Amino acid sequence: MPEVRLVGPAGEQIGVVRIEDALRMAQEQDLDLVEVAPMSKPPVAKLMDFGKFKYEAAQKVREARKNQVNTVLKTVRFGLKIDDHDYGTKRGQIEKFLKAGDKVKVIVVFRGREQSRPEMGIKLLQKLAEEVNTLGAIESSPSIDGRNMVMVIGPLKNKAEAKAEAKRAAEKTATAVAPATTEPTESAAVAEEKTGESNA
């Protein structure tokens, strides 16, 4: 008669039993008999609620997917003759993306004769990379792509870390604001004491 090494619903070792006994025990406890290690000698079977097991396994997969945050590739375009104000605005955008844990594809667009001056594009991109080096590092160096020059800057923190840090910062500001609300009542009590003293 074939036998199985039986494991109880809480993971306890029941021992080697005949399959028909294992099936009877499963029936009595309103559980399923699930083979968990078919290659073992004898095979290992566990008493469990298979529907619940499947549901919990699916939940774990869903949780893992939710926590696996995808890095997004954002694109920011520059003209070669960009003015200081626009440059500052676009650099701010890039900093925001890097802080959020996203990669940034920076494109310098060459117009007309500007194409004969690629060194100007390299200079602009290197200046930008140096200015944001506390948040991101160059992942792919400036390269010509048709009429454009492209460089990719990757964040120093991944998306999950960036999210966690933003959450911590939000919690910190929340706790910093909370104690401030108790101060007026204390000062009011002190004021009352003072007026009491002066009346005496």
Residue pairs with C-beta under 8 A, 6 or more apart in sequence:
1 18
1 19
1 20
2 18
2 19
2 42
3 16
3 17
3 18
3 19
3 42
4 16
4 17
4 19
4 22
4 35
4 42
4 43
4 44
4 45
5 13
5 15
5 16
5 40
5 42
5 43
5 44
5 45
6 13
6 14
6 15
6 16
6 17
6 22
6 25
6 44
6 45
6 46
6 47
7 13
7 14
7 36
7 44
7 45
7 46
7 47
8 14
8 46
8 47
9 29
9 31
9 46
9 47
9 48
9 49
14 25
16 42
17 25
19 45
22 33
22 45
22 47
23 33
25 33
25 47
26 32
26 33
26 47
29 47
31 47
31 48
31 49
32 47
32 48
32 49
32 50
33 45
33 46
33 47
34 45
34 46
34 47
34 48
34 50
34 53
35 43
35 44
35 45
36 44
36 45
36 46
37 43
37 44
67 160
69 101
69 158
69 159
69 160
69 163
70 159
71 101
71 102
71 103
71 155
71 158
71 159
72 102
72 103
73 102
73 103
73 104
73 105
73 152
74 97
74 102
74 103
74 104
74 105
75 104
75 105
75 106
75 107
76 90
76 93
76 94
76 97
76 104
76 105
76 106
76 107
77 107
77 108
77 109
78 87
78 90
78 106
78 107
78 108
78 109
78 124
78 128
79 108
79 109
79 111
80 108
80 109
80 110
80 111
80 114
80 117
80 120
80 121
80 124
81 114
82 90
82 124
91 128
91 131
91 132
94 104
94 106
94 128
94 132
94 136
94 153
95 132
95 135
97 103
97 104
97 155
98 104
98 132
98 135
98 136
98 153
98 155
98 156
99 135
99 155
99 157
99 162
100 155
100 159
100 162
100 166
101 155
101 157
101 158
101 159
101 160
101 161
101 162
101 163
102 155
102 159
103 139
103 152
103 153
103 154
103 155
104 136
104 152
104 153
105 150
105 151
105 152
106 125
106 128
106 150
106 151
106 152
106 153
107 145
107 148
107 149
107 150
108 121
108 124
108 125
108 142
108 148
108 149
108 150
109 147
109 148
110 117
110 118
110 121
110 147
110 148
110 149
111 147
114 120
115 147
118 144
118 149
121 142
121 149
122 142
122 149
125 142
125 149
125 151
126 142
129 137
129 138
129 151
129 153
132 153
134 156
135 155
135 156
136 153
136 154
136 155
136 156
137 153
137 154
137 156
138 151
138 152
138 153
138 154
139 152
139 153
139 154
140 150
140 151
140 152
141 151
142 149
142 150
142 151
143 149
143 150
143 151
155 162
157 165
